[in-house]
Amino acid sequence: MPGRSRPAGRPDEALAATSRQPAQLLTVADLANVLQVTPAAVYALTSRGHIPQNAIFRIGRLLRFKRLEVEGWLDQGSHGATKTGAP
C-alpha cells in the first residue's frame, strides 16, 4: 500500500518495533504489521480461530494480543493453527 511502511525482515524484528505498548499488548494494527497483513485480516483470523485464544485479550469490544503468546505462536510456526490448536 502506498504511504504504508512494511517491516523488513522477520516477524520478531517487527515485534521488537512494537515495544511501545504498555503491559506488552499489541493492537490489531501492531499484529497486522507483524504478520504483514491488513487489520481486517487480523480480525478475520481471530474470528475464525486461527490466532490462539491464549494470545487474545479483550477490553470490551477492543482486541489486544499478548506479545509473549504471539511470539510463542510465531516461533512454533503455527500460522495455520485451527480452533483445536492442530496445525
Buried (B, 14 or more C-beta within 10 A) or exposed (E): EEEEEEBEEEBEEBBEEBEEEEEBBBBBEBBBBBBEEBBEBBBEBBEEEBBBEEBBBEEEEEBBBBBEBBBBBBEEEBEEBEEEEEE
